[in-house]
Amino acid sequence: MSLLAVALLSASLGAPMAVAAVPAGESARITNFDPHVIGDTRGPYGAPAVVVDTDGNAVDAHDGRLRYFAGRYYWYGTAYRCGYALWDLDGTRPVQPGRHTFCGIAAYSSSDLMTWRDEGLLFDGSTPYWQAACGTGCFSPLVLFDPRRNRYVLWVNALNGQVNYRVLTSASPTGPFTDVKVPSIDMPQEGGDYDILVDRDGTGWLAQAVRQGIFIQKLSSDYTDGVEASVVAVPSTFPAPPDLWCVGQTFCGLREGPSLFRRGDFYYLVLSDPACPYCQAGTSYYMAKRPDGPWEGPGLLSVSTPIGAKGLQQGALISPDSCGGQPRSVSKVWTSAGSVYIYWSDLWRGITRQVSPGGPFPSHASDGNQALATRFWAPLRFRGDGTIQRIDCTAVAEVPLAEGHVASPTPTAYQTACVIGPGQGVRQELRPLAQPISGVRVTLYKYADPDASLSYEVSGASGEPIPSESRGELSPESISSAPRTVVLPISAEANASLTVTLRSSTRRGCYGVLLAHASEPDAGTYEGAVAGTPTSTRAVGILATPIKRSR
């Protein structure tokens, strides 16, 4: 999709256009970072790239998983668009009343891991039932397929004061899912970060992180309950021994975010090491020959650990900062040559304030609502002996696709830019219209609870008269916390040149747009902040699209 200087689309917005076309092939090009920062977020590897779906909205699905069902890829995650926050804006708890409103679990689908279609929410989380069941939030959705009953099973963990899981089922990978139960689990504490492996023989295994360590338990044949006794895979070592690599970080010795998977004859546990909610953490892993262990790392936990001690090894560190985020999952997806294991790290909003990964706490905590968070995806690389190589925090990752899938052109890499507020706004020229339009669709978001409306004006460029100008205001309640499209009504004929102006007098927070490097040679001028500096340029533009007038 062009940058307010794009080709006209139909009333139903199409897929984003590429910055530069690449030949169709069997590999997706996953953009993680833009080294050239033009927005308002900078990480250790550049600006985190915002993924935009086929409707022009930012993908709002966090701390989730990738899946491949019936010839299509699925992206599942927690939605934050309604303003949900576990932390307050200054990184403290408790948050203001009402900010714990659960937004739901989102699903997107794709044929090539690059062009994503919004499949809606998996169930209606706005009901009193789900607001109570999720309490202060539901997280970490995981969907698996039960071939015996020909249905899909959804797990989420719920923070409702008693921290537990909920299990739901559906006939479709996109729902609607129906609540089934709170599963019976043999764990010291239920409801922490978790993962589920369905082994080659169909047996399900649950890995869960609790204060006492990482526990593993076998699941029932329908994947809705634990059976048999759980075992300790990786015990907690908190407080940490003095020579552990993460000493000095707040939760050193505690681990969370387990990803449990099998490759060849080895089982793997990839962990957030140390635990670190909504912040940067390292990534380490352990290996085993059986899902119930014993699990071993490549070296002893510390010099004080007795030689030959079992279950006390330190995991192998494969990233000290998880590419600027917190490790969430490893998802096995099929390719034309077999399978690939995609590592996912959540690039939480606000973690750039950390001096170092892991702490101090809670001043490191991310900025309240996480609708603007992005993700890092890249295939894990394995050595001949099965061990995992260090993660390459690449700006663009190549991921082989399943047989029969064709890669679309690489989508535009967008960045968030919260540049509308007191004393500053945005003015963007559109390229001359190719056909009559009935409106302009602009992708907008709000941040930190603005206390005034956003004003817009669509007029003729350079004072050029047009039959009907458009002016109005958008209330804070009408704008999402996640970047989503808003239609500005305007009637204009072909060949007209238009300008969109956005302003606000808010004294708190700001309104934002999605900004990208301009790819069209005749793109109009953008006036606003670039990387925090006011400027006038044709080199960048905001995400907006004229809407073709229906006959």
N, C-alpha and C positions, 0 to 999 in steps of 0.2 A: 504494500500500500504506500502511496506517495505521501508526502509530508505537507498536507494542505495545498500541495501543488501536484496532486495526483490525477490520474485519469478518472473520469466520472464513472461511478459504479451505479448499479441498480439500487432500488430502495433497500434491498437486502445486501449489506456490505459484504464484499468478497474477501478472499484471503489476502494477507499482506503481500505487496510486491517486493521483489528482491532488490537489494542494493546493487548487486551484480549477479547476473544469471550464471549458473554453473551447469554443466552438462548433466542431464538426468542420469542416474546410475543406481547402484545398489547400496550406497552409503549415505546416511544422513549427516549433515554438518550442523552440529549443535553449538550455537553461540552462547558462551558462558559470560564472557567479559568483552567490553570494548576498551582497548588500551587508551583511546582518546576520550577523555572525560569531558562531556559537555553539559551534563545534568548536575544534580546536587548530591550524588552519592559516589564516594570513591572508596574502593577496597584495596587490599594489598596487591591485587592483580589487575586493577583497572575498574571501570564502572560496571557493576553487575547488569547484565542484559535482561530487559523485561520481555517476556514472551507474550505476544498478542495473538488472540484467537481469530477465527474467521469472521467474527462480528465486530472486530475492532476493540475488544475489551482485553485488558491484561488477564492472563491466566491466574486465577486466584485459587490455588490448591497447594497447600504447604504441608510439610512433615508427613509425606505420603509415600506412595509406591508407583512404579510402572508395572503394567501387566500386558500380556499378549493373549487375547481370547479370540478364537474363531476368525483369525486373519486380520485382526485390528489391534492397534496399540491403545492402551488406556492409561491415563494419568489421573490418579486419585489423590486427594489431599483435603486438608481442613481449610474452609473458607473464612476470610476475615473481613469481607466487604461491608458487613453491617456495623462495623466499629468495635467488634470484640477486642478486649485486651485483658491479658492475665496480669500484666504489670501496668502501673500508671506511667504517664509520659516521662516522669523523671526516674523511672526504673525502680520504683518502690511499690510495696503492697501495703494495705489493700487499695484497689482502684476505686474510682468514683462509682456510686450506685448506678446500676444499669449498664456499665461497661463490660460486664460478664455475659452479655447476651450472646448466646450461641448462634452462629450464622449458618451452620450446616456443613455437610461433607460434599465436596464438589467432584465432578467427573468430567473428563475431556477425552476425546478419542481422535486418533490420527491413523493415516495409512503409511506415514513416513517419518514420524517422530519430530516433524518440523511444523506442519500445518495442522493446528488443533481446533477441533469443533467442540463447543460447549454442549455437554449432554445434560446439564442441569444438576440439581442436588439429588443425592441418593434417597433422601427421605425429607419430610417436612420438619426441620428442626425448630421451627418457630412456635410449635404448639406448646401449651403449658406442660404437657407430659415430658417432652424432650428438654425443655428448659430446666425442669426439675431433675431429670435423669442425668443431664450433663453438668448441672450445678455450675461450677466455675469454668467449665469447658469440656469438650470431647475432642480427642486428638488421634493422630497416628492411624488413619483408616487403612485397613488391609482387606483386599477382596481376593478370594480364592474360589476355584470351581470344584464342586462335589459331583463327580461323574456318576456315582451310585444313585444319586437322587436327582440328577440333572438340574442342579440349581447352584446359585452363587451364594457364598457365605461372606458376610462383612463383619469384621471385628473393629471396635473402637475402644479406646480407654477413656474413662469418664472421671473427672475430678468433681465429685458431688459430695465432698466431705468424708467419704469413705473409700475413695479411689478404687474403682473396679473396672471391669470390662462389660461391654454389651455386645451381644451377637445377634445379627439380623440375617435374613435370607431373602432371595429374589430369584425370579425366573430369568432375569436379564442382568447383564453386567452393569447397566446404567440405572437399575431400579425400576419402580420404587421398591425399596427394601422394607421388610416388616420386622419389627422387634420380636425376638424369640425368647431371650433369657439373659440373665446374668450367669455366666458359665461357672461351673464348679472347678476350682483350681487348687492344687496342693502347693501353695507358695506361702512363705512367711508373711508376705504382704502383697495384695493383689492390685493390679492396675497400673504398674509402671510401664516404661517403654518396653516394647516387645516386638517379636517377629514370629512368623510361622513358616516352617518348611514342610512342604508335602513331598515326601521322598518318592523314589522310583516305584516302590511297591504300594503307594497310596497312603502310607502311614503319615499322619500329621504330627509335628513336633513344635511345641511352644517354647520360645526363649524369652525370658522376662528379666528385666533389671529391677532389683530392689536394693535396699540399703545393705543387705547382707551379701550381695553379689549378683552374679548372673546365674539364674536357675533354668533348667530345661525339664519339660514334662511331655510325655506322650499324650496325644489327643484321641478322642473318641472317633469312630469311623465317619461320623457326620461333621467332624471338626467344630463341635459346639461345646465340648467339655474336656477337661483334663481327666486322664485315667492313669492309674498306677501312681507311684510316688515320684516326686520331683527330685532332681539331683543338682548339686552345685557344680556348675561348669567352671566359673571363674569367681573365686571368693573375693569379697571386699577386703581391701587393706587400708582402711581409713581409721585413724590418721596414717598417712603414708610413711614408710621407712625413709630415713634421711637421704638415701641415694637413689630414690625413684626419680625418673627423668622429669616428672612434672612437679616436683617439690617447689612450693611457693605459690602454686595455683590453688584456689579455694577448695576445690573438691578432689584434689589429687588423692588417688587411692580408691575413689568411687568411679564406677563405670556405668554407662547407660547406652541407650540407642542400639541395642543388639540387632545385627542382621545375620540371620542363620541361613546358610545355603550349602549346596553340595556341588562339587565339580570333580568329575572322575571318581576316584576312590577316597577323596578327602572331603571332610565337612569343615566348614569355616564359620567362625564367629567374628564379625567385624564390629568394633565397638567405638563409641564416643569415649575417649580416654584423655582426660578425666571427664566425669559428668559435668555438664555446664549448661543450664537451661537458657535458651535464647541468646547464646553467645558463641564465641569461637572455642573450639576444643580440638585436641589431636584425634587421630584415627589410628587404632591398632587392631591386630587380629590374632586369633588363636586357631589351631588346627586339631582335628581329631579323626580317628578312623571309624567312629560311631557317633551318632548324634547325642548319646548320653555319656560320651567321653570314654576315657579321660581326655581333657583338653589341655594342650600344652603350647606354650610360647617358645621362642628360640633360645631364651636365656633365663637365668634365675631372676626372681623378682628383685633381689637386692643381695649385696655381699654378705649380709647376715643370715640369708636363707640357707639352711643345711643342704649339703649336696645330696641329691636324690629325692628331695621333697617333691611331692606330687601336688598339682593344682595350685602351686604358688609361683609359677613362672610369670614373667612380665611379657605381655604381648609384643609382637613386632610392630614398631611404629612405622606407618606408611605415609603419614602426613602429620606434621607438627601443628598445623592450623586448619586442616580440612578445607584447604583452598579458600580460607577466609570465612568459614562458617562452622556448622555443627553437623556431623555425619548423621544421616537419617536412615538410609536403606541401601541395600544392594539387590537389584532386581535382575533375574535371569530372563532374557528375551531371546527369541529364536532368530537366527540369521540363515542366509543361504548356505553357510558353511558349518552350521551347528548351532551354537549359542554364544551369547556374550553376557557379561555380568556388569550392569551399569551401576556405578557408584553415584549416590545422590547425597549432596551436602546442602543443607538449608542456609542460605546467605541472609541471615536475619538482619532486619533494619536496625541500625544504631550501634552495631557491634564495633564499628570503626573507632569508637571512643575508648576501646580497651587499650591499655598500654601493652599487654601481652595476653595471649590466649589463656582463658580460664579464670581471670580475676582482675582486681579484687571484686568481691561480691557484697552488696548488690549493686554497687555503683557502675558495674560493667553492663548491667542489664539493658536489653534493647528497648527502643522507644515505643512503649505501649502497643498500639495496634500494629499488626504485622502484615497488613494487606499489601504493602509495598515491598515485602521481602521477595527475593528471587531464589534461584537454585543453581548449583553446579552439577553437571552430569558428565561423566566420562567412563569409558570401559575400563575395568580393572585389567592389569597386565600380569600374567603369571610366568614364572620361570619353569624350566623343565622339570624341577623337582616338586612343583605344585605351590611353592611359596609365592607370595604376592610382591610385586615390585613397588617401589615408591610411586605415589600418585603424581602424575604430571598435571599441574594446575593450568592447563592450556586454555587459551581464549576461545578456541574453536576445537571441538572434539569430533572425530570421525567415528560413526557408529554403523557397522554393517546392518543392512535391513534383511528381513526374511525374504525367502525366495518369492518372486512375483511382485514384490513391492518396488516402486519406482520413486526416487527422491525428487521432490519438487525443488525449485530454486531456493537458495538460502534466504530466509526471511530477513527483513530489516531488523537491526538491533536497536531497540529503543532504550532510553534512559529516563528516569523520573526527574522532573524539574519543578519543584514547588516554588514558583516564581511570581505568583499573583498574591499581592497583599499590600500593606501600607507603603505608598511611595513607589511601587513598581507594578507593572502589568505586562501583558503580551500583546503584540500587534503582528499579524501575519497576513501577507498577501497571498492570494491564490493565483495560480496560473490562469490565463483566459479560459473561460468555460467552453467546452466543446459542444455542449447541448444545454437546453433549458433545465433548470433545477428547481426543486421545491424546498430545499434546506441544505444545511451543512452539518455533518455529523462530526463532533469533536470529542476526543477522549480526555476526560477530566477526572480529578480526584480531589479530596480534601484531606488535610492533615492537621492534627492537634486541635480539633474542635473550633473552627472559625466561628466568630460571633457576628458576622455580617454576611450579606448575600454576595454572590458573584454577579457582576454586571457584564453584559455582552452587547456588542454592536456589530452588525454585518452591513457594510456600506460599500459604495463604489470606491475603488482604489484611486488615490491621488485626487480625491474630490470629484471623480467622474459620477455624474448623476445616473441613478438607476430608478426604475419605476417604483420600487418598494424597498425601503430600507427596513432593517429589523433591529429592534432594541428591546431589552428586557432584563430581568433579574432571575437568578436561580438561587433558591434558598439553600442553606447548608444541608437541610434534611433531604433535598432532592439530589444531592451529589454523594456518590459512594466513597467509602474509604479506599476502595481498590479502583484503579483507573478503569472507568467504564464510559461508554459513549453517551452523549447528550445531543439531541437534535436541536439546532438553532434554526427556526423557520425563516426562510427567505425565498422570494420568487425572483428569479433572474433569467434572462434569455442567453442564448448562445453568444459567445464572444465577449460577454461582459467580464470585467476584471473586478474582483471583490477583495475586501480586506476584513478580517475578523479581529476585533479588539476585545480583550478580556481584562477586567479590573475588579478590585475589591477594596473596601475600606476596613476590612477586618483588623481588629487589634490583637487577635490571638490566632495562632496557627497560620495557615496559608492554603491556597488552592494551587493545584499543579496540573501540568500537561505532560505528555510523553514527547520527548525531543530526540531527534536522530539526525545523522549527517544527511544532507540533501543529496538525492541521487538524480534528480531531473535537471537538465541544463537550463530550463526556463522556469525554475522554481522562483517564487516571489520572495521578497525580502522579509526576514524575521527581525523583529525588534523586541528585545527582552534580554534577560540574563543568560549567559552561557558560562557554565562552571562558576556561577556566582558573580560574574562581571557583566554589567550592562553593555549591550552592543547592538549593532545593526549589521546584518549579514545575510547572504544568500547561501552560506555554507551549511546551515542547519535549518530545520523546520519542525513544526509540531504535527502530531498525528491528527488529521481531520480529512474528511472526504465529502465532497458535494454529492447530493442525492438527486439522481435523475428524476425529472418530473414525469409522473405517469400520464399516459394519454387519456 
